[in-house]
Amino acid sequence: MLLSQIPGHQSVKEYFLKLIESNRLPHAIMMTGGDGYGKLALALGLATLIQCRNRQDGVACGTCSSCIKAMKNSHPDIHFSFPVIKKDKFLRKDTISNHFLPEWRVFLEEQPYGNISDWLSHLGAVDKQANINVAECNHIIKFLGLKTYEADYKIQIIWQADYLGKEGNRILKLIEEPSDNTIIILILNNQNSILNTIRSRCQSILVPPFDDSDIEAYVKAHSELKGSDIEELVHLADGNLRQAIQSIDESQMNYSEDLLHWLRCAYKSDPEELTQFIDGLIKNGKQDIIKFLSYGLHFLREMHQSLNQSSLENVKLTEEEKSVVLKLQKLLDTNKIGDLQEIMTRSSSYIRRNLSLKILLMSMSFEISAILKAEVNNLVTK
């Protein structure tokens, strides 16, 4: 991947260039940030830039043999480590990232902004536990102890380094005393999940969320969505490009009306109407329900802000969503919004387990009903 293919993040890209041009590339880099913020894509872009044989004005040419191999994720001097599961005939303790390189290259091509759940789904192993084991750490040590094949640098990218755990001690010496022309890039969501001894020896780079304008430009370039649909998607993504990409092909972009309809159904407590609504949600699948609840949390968060500010001016909502807020203001105060957020947050984690979606959503509806009816006769009906 080329850095130019990644939207936004100009400050991070400029920092990379400054390190390269000043010949001050650190031997160990730790990139942290939330899901969908582009950490892996930036690491791939940096690796391509470092290995490029014909950089022009600080930009990888994209055409030399090194760039072509790096862009295909098959450069012999760029090594990948990532969480894996047991594969085929190998014992779990002996399974390493190299056993999954064909799948990994396809994943990088299709989902460079994906997370660990996407990776496990790609492997058809959503219910399995992945990790970075002792054998992988030993393989990293072996790779970094070899001479380069064709480039000036050996680059080791450790994706989801949060999964190293105590095994990180095995590569600590490499980070403390690296071999010549070696660069280790650790990518993780939470810097506190890695050993202090490793964290203190790395150059830390915090990757921020994508700007709304960058996500909007990406959506416009990769979809046929227009107007308020784009605006709603960008607001819901909240800086998470992965979230935006997953939402692009969704046919339903009327989450605000769905949320209002659910609240009305819950308030009325009509079993037949509730059952019909919940059956409709379940037909869309587990992931869509999770996204719907994520939208609900986003909507409630913005509504909470509007109530605190007594204004809809600075909230990330479309005009249609703002009209829904005005309807709900007669029913919800900040305390009730907090209660609803707690229900949706808790239930989102339950949905990922093997629970009955219908029973869970019906139980949520009854809880929501109790909250709404704390103050009666205020719901706006059609």
C-alpha positions as CSV (number, residue, x, y, z in Angstrom):
1,M,0.0,0.0,0.0
2,L,1.1,3.5,-0.7
3,L,0.6,6.3,1.8
4,S,-1.1,8.3,-0.9
5,Q,-3.8,5.7,-1.0
6,I,-4.8,6.4,2.6
7,P,-7.2,9.3,3.1
8,G,-6.1,12.1,5.4
9,H,-3.7,11.6,8.3
10,Q,-1.3,14.2,6.8
11,S,0.4,14.9,10.1
12,V,1.3,11.3,10.5
13,K,2.5,11.0,6.9
14,E,4.6,14.1,7.3
15,Y,6.2,12.8,10.4
16,F,7.1,9.6,8.6
17,L,8.8,11.6,5.9
18,K,10.6,13.7,8.4
19,L,12.1,10.6,10.1
20,I,13.2,9.2,6.7
21,E,14.7,12.4,5.3
22,S,16.6,13.1,8.5
23,N,17.8,9.5,8.6
24,R,16.4,9.1,12.1
25,L,14.1,6.1,11.7
26,P,13.7,4.5,15.1
27,H,14.4,0.8,15.4
28,A,11.1,0.2,17.2
29,I,7.8,2.1,16.5
30,M,4.6,1.6,18.4
31,M,1.4,2.7,16.6
32,T,-1.7,3.0,18.7
33,G,-5.2,4.1,18.1
34,G,-8.8,2.9,17.8
35,D,-10.3,0.4,15.3
36,G,-10.7,1.8,11.9
37,Y,-8.2,4.6,12.4
38,G,-5.8,3.2,9.7
39,K,-2.9,2.0,11.8
40,L,-2.2,-1.1,9.7
41,A,-2.6,0.8,6.5
42,L,-0.2,3.4,7.7
43,A,2.3,0.8,8.7
44,L,2.0,-0.8,5.2
45,G,2.5,2.6,3.6
46,L,5.5,3.4,5.8
47,A,7.1,0.0,5.0
48,T,6.6,0.6,1.2
49,L,8.1,4.0,1.5
50,I,11.2,2.8,3.4
51,Q,11.9,0.0,0.9
52,C,11.2,2.1,-2.2
53,R,14.3,2.3,-4.5
54,N,13.2,5.4,-6.3
55,R,11.6,7.8,-3.8
56,Q,10.7,11.1,-5.4
57,D,10.0,14.2,-3.2
58,G,9.4,11.9,-0.3
59,V,6.9,9.7,-2.1
60,A,7.2,6.0,-2.9
61,C,7.3,5.6,-6.7
62,G,5.0,2.7,-6.8
63,T,6.7,1.2,-9.8
64,C,10.1,-0.1,-8.7
65,S,10.4,-3.8,-7.9
66,S,10.5,-3.1,-4.2
67,C,7.3,-1.1,-4.3
68,I,5.5,-3.7,-6.4
69,K,6.4,-6.5,-4.0
70,A,5.5,-4.4,-1.0
71,M,2.2,-3.5,-2.5
72,K,1.5,-7.2,-3.0
73,N,2.5,-7.8,0.6
74,S,5.2,-10.2,-0.6
75,H,8.4,-8.3,-0.1
76,P,11.0,-10.7,1.3
77,D,12.3,-8.1,3.8
78,I,8.9,-7.1,5.2
79,H,7.8,-9.8,7.6
80,F,4.3,-10.0,9.2
81,S,3.2,-11.4,12.6
82,F,-0.4,-11.4,13.7
83,P,-2.8,-13.5,15.9
84,V,-3.5,-16.9,14.6
85,I,-5.5,-20.0,15.3
86,K,-4.6,-23.7,15.0
87,K,-4.2,-24.7,11.3
88,D,-4.6,-28.1,9.7
89,K,-2.0,-30.6,10.8
90,F,0.0,-28.3,13.0
91,L,-0.2,-28.3,16.7
92,R,-1.6,-25.1,18.2
93,K,1.7,-24.3,19.9
94,D,3.5,-24.7,16.6
95,T,1.2,-22.6,14.4
96,I,2.7,-19.4,13.2
97,S,1.7,-16.4,11.0
98,N,3.6,-17.8,8.0
99,H,1.2,-20.7,7.8
100,F,-1.6,-18.1,7.0
101,L,0.3,-15.9,4.6
102,P,-2.0,-16.6,1.6
103,E,-5.1,-15.7,3.6
104,W,-3.3,-12.7,5.2
105,R,-2.5,-11.2,1.8
106,V,-6.1,-11.5,0.6
107,F,-7.2,-9.9,3.9
108,L,-4.8,-7.0,3.4
109,E,-6.0,-6.5,-0.1
110,E,-9.7,-6.6,0.8
111,Q,-9.7,-5.1,4.3
112,P,-6.6,-3.0,5.1
113,Y,-8.7,-1.1,7.7
114,G,-10.1,-4.3,9.3
115,N,-9.8,-5.4,12.9
116,I,-9.3,-8.7,14.7
117,S,-13.0,-9.7,14.3
118,D,-12.7,-9.2,10.6
119,W,-9.6,-11.3,10.4
120,L,-11.2,-14.2,12.3
121,S,-14.3,-13.9,10.2
122,H,-12.0,-14.0,7.1
123,L,-10.6,-17.3,8.4
124,G,-14.1,-18.6,9.2
125,A,-13.1,-18.8,12.9
126,V,-15.3,-16.1,14.6
127,D,-15.8,-18.3,17.6
128,K,-12.1,-19.3,18.0
129,Q,-9.4,-17.7,20.2
130,A,-6.4,-16.3,18.5
131,N,-3.0,-15.3,19.9
132,I,0.6,-14.6,19.2
133,N,2.5,-17.6,20.7
134,V,6.0,-18.6,21.7
135,A,6.7,-20.1,18.3
136,E,5.8,-16.9,16.6
137,C,8.2,-14.9,18.8
138,N,11.0,-17.3,18.1
139,H,10.2,-17.0,14.3
140,I,10.5,-13.2,14.7
141,I,13.9,-13.5,16.4
142,K,15.0,-15.8,13.6
143,F,13.9,-13.5,10.8
144,L,15.5,-10.4,12.3
145,G,18.7,-12.3,12.8
146,L,19.1,-13.0,9.0
147,K,20.6,-10.7,6.5
148,T,18.4,-8.7,4.2
149,Y,17.5,-10.3,0.9
150,E,17.5,-7.3,-1.3
151,A,16.6,-4.1,0.6
152,D,18.5,-1.9,3.0
153,Y,16.1,-2.7,5.9
154,K,14.4,-5.6,7.5
155,I,11.0,-4.6,8.6
156,Q,8.9,-6.6,11.1
157,I,5.2,-5.6,11.4
158,I,3.4,-7.1,14.4
159,W,-0.3,-6.5,14.0
160,Q,-2.5,-6.6,17.1
161,A,0.5,-6.7,19.3
162,D,-1.9,-6.5,22.2
163,Y,-2.1,-10.3,21.8
164,L,1.6,-10.8,22.7
165,G,1.0,-10.7,26.4
166,K,3.8,-12.0,28.5
167,E,5.4,-13.6,25.4
168,G,6.5,-10.1,24.5
169,N,9.5,-10.7,26.9
170,R,10.9,-13.0,24.2
171,I,11.4,-10.2,21.7
172,L,12.5,-7.6,24.3
173,K,16.2,-8.1,23.7
174,L,15.6,-7.5,19.9
175,I,14.0,-4.2,20.8
176,E,16.7,-3.3,23.3
177,E,19.6,-4.3,21.1
178,P,18.3,-4.5,17.5
179,S,20.5,-5.7,14.7
180,D,21.6,-3.2,12.0
181,N,19.0,-1.8,9.7
182,T,16.1,-3.4,11.6
183,I,12.8,-1.7,12.1
184,I,10.0,-3.3,14.3
185,I,6.5,-1.8,14.0
186,L,4.1,-2.8,16.7
187,I,0.4,-2.0,16.0
188,L,-2.1,-2.1,18.9
189,N,-5.3,-0.6,20.1
190,N,-4.2,0.0,23.7
191,Q,-0.6,0.8,24.6
192,N,-1.3,-0.3,28.2
193,S,-1.8,-3.9,26.9
194,I,1.8,-4.3,26.2
195,L,4.7,-4.8,28.6
196,N,6.1,-1.5,30.1
197,T,9.6,-2.7,29.2
198,I,8.7,-2.9,25.5
199,R,6.6,0.3,25.5
200,S,9.4,2.4,27.0
201,R,11.8,1.4,24.3
202,C,9.5,2.3,21.3
203,Q,8.9,5.5,19.5
204,S,5.2,6.0,20.2
205,I,2.9,7.3,17.4
206,L,-0.8,7.9,18.3
207,V,-3.0,7.6,15.2
208,P,-6.0,9.8,15.6
209,P,-9.5,9.2,14.1
210,F,-10.1,10.1,10.5
211,D,-11.5,13.5,9.9
212,D,-15.2,13.6,8.8
213,S,-14.1,15.3,5.6
214,D,-11.8,12.4,4.7
215,I,-14.4,9.8,5.4
216,E,-16.9,11.8,3.4
217,A,-14.5,12.0,0.4
218,Y,-13.9,8.3,0.7
219,V,-17.6,7.4,0.7
220,K,-18.3,9.7,-2.2
221,A,-15.5,8.0,-4.2
222,H,-16.5,4.4,-3.3
223,S,-20.3,4.5,-3.3
224,E,-23.4,6.0,-5.0
225,L,-24.8,7.4,-1.7
226,K,-25.8,11.0,-1.8
227,G,-26.9,13.8,0.5
228,S,-28.3,12.9,3.9
229,D,-27.3,9.3,3.5
230,I,-23.6,10.2,3.3
231,E,-24.0,12.7,6.1
232,E,-25.6,10.1,8.4
233,L,-23.0,7.5,7.5
234,V,-20.1,9.9,8.2
235,H,-21.6,10.9,11.6
236,L,-22.2,7.3,12.5
237,A,-18.6,6.3,11.6
238,D,-17.2,8.9,14.0
239,G,-13.7,8.8,12.6
240,N,-13.8,5.0,12.0
241,L,-13.1,4.3,8.4
242,R,-13.8,0.6,8.9
243,Q,-17.2,1.4,10.1
244,A,-17.9,3.6,7.1
245,I,-16.7,1.0,4.6
246,Q,-18.9,-1.7,6.2
247,S,-21.9,0.7,6.0
248,I,-21.4,1.7,2.4
249,D,-23.2,-1.3,0.8
250,E,-26.0,-1.4,3.4
251,S,-29.4,-0.7,1.8
252,Q,-31.0,0.6,5.0
253,M,-29.9,4.0,6.0
254,N,-33.1,5.0,7.9
255,Y,-31.8,4.0,11.4
256,S,-33.2,7.2,13.0
257,E,-36.8,6.3,12.0
258,D,-36.2,2.7,13.0
259,L,-35.0,3.9,16.4
260,L,-38.0,6.1,16.9
261,H,-40.3,3.3,15.8
262,W,-38.7,1.0,18.3
263,L,-39.2,3.5,21.1
264,R,-42.8,3.9,20.1
265,C,-43.4,0.1,20.1
266,A,-41.7,-0.3,23.4
267,Y,-43.7,2.5,25.0
268,K,-47.0,1.0,23.7
269,S,-45.9,-2.5,24.8
270,D,-48.1,-4.1,22.1
271,P,-46.8,-7.7,21.9
272,E,-47.8,-8.1,18.3
273,E,-46.3,-4.8,17.1
274,L,-43.1,-5.5,19.1
275,T,-42.8,-9.0,17.7
276,Q,-43.2,-7.7,14.2
277,F,-40.5,-5.1,14.7
278,I,-38.1,-7.5,16.3
279,D,-38.6,-10.1,13.6
280,G,-37.7,-7.5,11.0
281,L,-34.5,-6.7,12.9
282,I,-33.5,-10.3,13.2
283,K,-33.9,-10.9,9.5
284,N,-31.1,-8.4,8.9
285,G,-28.6,-10.6,10.8
286,K,-26.5,-10.3,14.0
287,Q,-24.0,-7.8,12.6
288,D,-26.7,-5.4,11.4
289,I,-28.3,-5.5,14.8
290,I,-25.0,-4.6,16.4
291,K,-24.7,-1.7,13.9
292,F,-28.2,-0.6,14.7
293,L,-27.4,-0.5,18.4
294,S,-24.2,1.4,17.6
295,Y,-26.2,3.9,15.7
296,G,-28.6,4.1,18.7
297,L,-25.6,4.9,21.0
298,H,-24.4,7.6,18.6
299,F,-27.8,9.1,18.3
300,L,-28.4,9.2,22.1
301,R,-24.9,10.6,22.6
302,E,-25.6,13.5,20.2
303,M,-29.1,14.0,21.7
304,H,-27.6,14.2,25.2
305,Q,-25.2,16.9,24.0
306,S,-28.0,18.8,22.4
307,L,-30.0,18.8,25.7
308,N,-26.9,19.9,27.6
309,Q,-26.3,22.8,25.2
310,S,-30.0,23.5,24.7
311,S,-29.1,23.6,21.0
312,L,-28.9,21.4,17.9
313,E,-26.3,23.5,16.2
314,N,-23.1,21.6,17.0
315,V,-24.3,18.0,17.0
316,K,-23.4,15.4,14.4
317,L,-26.9,14.7,13.2
318,T,-28.7,15.1,9.8
319,E,-31.7,17.4,9.6
320,E,-33.9,14.4,9.5
321,E,-32.3,13.1,12.7
322,K,-32.6,16.5,14.4
323,S,-36.4,16.4,13.7
324,V,-36.4,13.0,15.5
325,V,-34.6,14.6,18.4
326,L,-37.2,17.3,18.7
327,K,-39.9,14.6,18.9
328,L,-38.1,12.7,21.6
329,Q,-37.3,15.8,23.7
330,K,-40.8,15.6,25.0
331,L,-40.1,12.1,26.3
332,L,-36.4,11.8,27.2
333,D,-34.2,13.7,29.6
334,T,-30.5,13.2,30.2
335,N,-31.0,10.6,32.9
336,K,-33.3,8.5,30.7
337,I,-30.8,8.8,27.8
338,G,-28.1,7.5,30.1
339,D,-30.2,4.5,31.1
340,L,-30.9,3.7,27.5
341,Q,-27.2,4.0,26.6
342,E,-26.4,1.5,29.4
343,I,-29.0,-1.0,28.0
344,M,-27.7,-0.7,24.5
345,T,-24.0,-1.0,25.5
346,R,-24.7,-4.1,27.7
347,S,-26.9,-5.7,25.1
348,S,-24.4,-5.2,22.3
349,S,-21.9,-7.4,24.2
350,Y,-24.6,-10.0,24.8
351,I,-25.4,-10.2,21.1
352,R,-21.9,-11.4,20.3
353,R,-22.6,-14.5,22.4
354,N,-24.8,-17.4,21.4
355,L,-28.0,-16.0,22.9
356,S,-31.5,-15.9,21.5
357,L,-31.7,-12.6,19.6
358,K,-35.5,-12.5,19.9
359,I,-35.5,-13.0,23.6
360,L,-32.7,-10.5,24.1
361,L,-34.4,-7.8,22.0
362,M,-37.8,-8.4,23.6
363,S,-36.2,-8.1,27.1
364,M,-34.5,-4.9,26.0
365,S,-37.9,-3.6,24.8
366,F,-39.5,-4.2,28.2
367,E,-36.6,-2.4,29.9
368,I,-36.9,0.5,27.5
369,S,-40.6,0.6,28.1
370,A,-40.1,0.9,31.9
371,I,-37.7,3.8,31.3
372,L,-40.0,5.7,28.9
373,K,-43.1,5.3,31.1
374,A,-41.4,7.0,34.1
375,E,-43.1,10.1,32.7
376,V,-46.2,9.2,30.7
377,N,-48.3,11.0,28.1
378,N,-45.4,12.7,26.4
379,L,-44.7,10.5,23.4
380,V,-45.3,12.1,20.1
381,T,-47.3,9.6,17.9
382,K,-48.0,9.8,14.2
